[in-house]
Amino acid sequence: LKEHLAFFAPGLLALGSAAPWGDTEAKRRLLALAAELAESDARLHAKTGLGPELSRVDEASGAAAAVDPRYGLRPEYVESLFVLYRVTGDDVYRRRGWAFFEALVARCRVPGGGFAGLADVSADRGGRDDDMPSFFLAETLKYLYLLFSDRDYYPLEDWVFTTEAHLISARPRCDDGSCFGSADRGPLFALPLDLLLLLAGGAALALLRRRRRPRLRRDS
């Protein structure tokens, strides 16, 4: 069985192969395995452009059948396409991403605006599930956008993508002038300004909630 969530694996292996350290032959094997898994995942998307939530794959023949045919606008497949394209520069991953995007627009776009998941990816006119989860915007569309951006736009050498596709700088940002104050004013002022604002906002919310908490009346 293969879950849609497992489609991130080729991208993970490709990231490992691009590490600036480690054995060269081991990294070559990692990238070859990533490409092999991505090829298998592409076959699961070949019929309709979108992959099912859960598939059963025959190891001998490679044939696959949908066990759970839903598609919930998940990002994992295009996440791996993005990483593999950034690591290899092979346009095959862009072509697969474009096929995915075309299927997404054709089958999941709602006439009134927005997108919705499918009840059955194998059906020509499958019903939609009336739901557009937040990760579709935060991950699926973001990875599609980055897949077709220049390879030096948010390069993998400088940015780390979390499991929810949030970007974290892999390099100290104080050198870019984005830290609050100078480094000799103590550790607090050497923190990035956005982190300081986040901490201050959290403290303010905690104080507000405490003030709004109803007080228990004591019986006289």
C-alpha positions in Angstrom: 0.0 0.0 0.0 1.1 3.5 -0.7 -0.3 6.6 0.9 -0.4 10.0 -0.9 1.6 11.4 2.1 4.5 9.1 1.0 5.0 11.0 -2.2 7.3 13.4 -0.4 10.0 10.7 -0.1 11.7 11.3 -3.5 12.2 15.0 -2.6 13.6 14.0 0.8 16.1 11.7 -0.8 17.0 14.3 -3.4 17.7 16.8 -0.6 20.0 14.3 1.0 21.9 13.7 -2.3 22.5 17.5 -2.6 24.1 17.8 0.9 27.6 19.5 0.7 29.1 16.7 2.7 29.1 12.9 2.7 30.3 10.1 0.3 29.9 11.0 -3.4 28.8 7.5 -4.4 26.3 7.3 -1.6 24.7 10.5 -2.7 24.6 9.3 -6.3 22.7 6.2 -5.1 20.3 8.4 -3.1 19.5 10.5 -6.1 19.1 7.5 -8.3 16.6 6.0 -5.8 14.8 9.4 -5.6 14.4 9.4 -9.4 13.2 5.8 -9.4 10.5 6.5 -6.7 9.5 9.6 -8.6 9.0 7.6 -11.7 6.8 5.2 -9.9 4.8 8.1 -8.4 4.4 9.6 -11.9 2.8 6.3 -13.1 0.2 6.7 -10.3 -0.7 10.1 -11.7 -0.5 9.2 -15.4 -4.1 8.3 -16.0 -5.8 11.4 -14.6 -3.0 13.7 -13.5 -3.9 13.4 -9.9 -3.0 10.7 -7.4 -5.4 8.8 -5.1 -5.2 8.9 -1.3 -4.2 5.3 -1.0 -3.0 2.9 -3.7 -2.1 -0.8 -3.9 1.0 -1.4 -6.0 2.0 -4.8 -7.3 5.8 -5.1 -6.8 6.2 -7.6 -9.6 4.3 -5.9 -12.4 4.3 -2.3 -11.1 0.5 -2.2 -11.7 -1.4 0.0 -9.3 -5.1 0.2 -8.2 -6.7 2.8 -6.0 -7.8 1.6 -2.6 -9.0 5.0 -1.5 -9.7 7.0 -4.7 -10.1 10.4 -3.0 -7.8 13.4 -3.7 -7.7 16.1 -1.0 -5.6 18.8 -2.8 -2.5 17.3 -1.1 1.0 18.8 -1.9 3.4 15.9 -1.5 3.7 14.9 -5.1 4.5 18.4 -6.4 6.8 19.0 -3.4 9.0 16.2 -4.7 8.8 17.5 -8.2 10.0 20.9 -7.0 12.9 19.5 -5.1 14.0 17.1 -7.8 13.9 19.9 -10.4 16.0 22.2 -8.2 18.5 19.5 -7.5 18.8 18.0 -11.0 17.6 20.7 -13.4 15.8 18.0 -15.4 12.8 19.5 -17.2 10.9 16.2 -16.9 9.8 17.3 -13.4 8.5 20.5 -14.7 6.5 18.7 -17.4 5.0 16.4 -14.8 4.2 19.4 -12.6 2.5 21.1 -15.5 0.4 18.0 -16.2 -0.6 18.0 -12.5 -1.5 21.7 -12.6 -3.7 21.2 -15.7 -5.5 18.3 -14.1 -5.9 20.4 -10.9 -7.5 23.3 -12.7 -9.7 21.1 -14.9 -11.0 18.9 -12.2 -10.8 20.7 -8.9 -11.4 24.3 -9.6 -14.8 25.5 -8.5 -16.7 27.8 -10.8 -17.5 30.3 -8.1 -13.9 30.5 -7.0 -11.4 28.3 -5.1 -10.6 24.6 -5.4 -12.1 21.4 -3.8 -10.9 17.9 -3.5 -12.2 14.9 -5.4 -14.2 12.0 -4.2 -12.8 9.7 -6.9 -9.7 10.6 -9.1 -10.5 7.8 -11.5 -14.0 9.0 -12.3 -14.4 11.3 -15.3 -16.9 13.4 -13.5 -16.2 12.6 -9.9 -17.9 14.7 -7.2 -16.0 17.2 -5.1 -15.8 17.2 -1.3 -16.6 20.9 -0.8 -13.4 21.5 1.2 -10.3 23.6 0.4 -7.8 23.0 3.3 -5.3 25.7 4.2 -2.3 23.5 3.2 -3.5 23.8 -0.4 -2.6 27.4 -0.4 0.4 27.1 1.9 2.0 24.1 0.2 0.4 22.8 -3.0 0.2 26.2 -4.8 3.5 27.4 -3.3 5.5 24.4 -4.6 3.9 24.7 -8.0 4.9 28.4 -8.1 8.4 27.6 -7.1 8.7 24.7 -9.5 8.2 27.1 -12.4 10.4 29.9 -10.9 14.1 30.3 -11.6 16.3 27.8 -9.8 18.0 30.6 -7.9 14.7 31.9 -6.5 14.7 30.9 -2.8 17.6 28.4 -3.4 17.7 25.2 -1.4 21.2 26.2 -0.2 19.9 29.2 1.6 16.4 28.2 2.7 14.9 25.3 4.6 11.3 24.3 3.9 9.4 23.0 6.9 6.9 20.1 6.6 4.3 22.8 6.1 6.4 24.6 3.4 7.3 27.6 5.7 10.6 29.0 4.7 13.4 29.3 7.3 16.7 31.0 6.4 19.6 28.5 6.6 22.1 31.4 7.0 22.4 34.0 9.8 20.3 37.0 8.8 22.1 39.6 11.1 24.6 40.0 8.3 21.8 41.2 6.0 20.8 43.9 8.4 17.6 42.2 9.4 18.4 41.9 13.1 17.3 44.3 15.8 20.2 46.3 17.0 23.9 45.5 16.9 25.5 42.3 18.1 27.3 44.0 21.0 24.1 45.1 22.7 23.5 41.7 24.2 21.9 38.4 23.0 18.3 39.7 23.1 19.0 42.5 20.6 20.8 40.1 18.3 17.6 38.2 17.6 15.8 38.7 14.3 13.1 41.5 14.6 10.3 39.2 13.4 11.1 36.7 16.2 11.0 39.5 18.8 7.7 40.7 17.4 6.3 37.1 17.6 7.4 36.7 21.2 6.0 40.1 22.2 2.7 39.3 20.5 2.5 35.9 22.3 3.1 37.6 25.6 0.4 40.2 24.9 -2.1 37.5 24.0 -1.3 35.5 27.1 -1.8 38.6 29.3 -5.1 39.5 27.6 -6.5 36.0 28.1 -5.5 36.1 31.8 -7.3 39.4 32.3 -10.4 38.1 30.6 -10.5 34.9 32.7 -13.5 35.1 35.0 -12.7 35.3 38.7 -14.3 32.9 41.1 -16.5 34.5 43.8 -16.0 33.4 47.3 -19.0 32.7 49.4 -19.1 35.0 52.4 
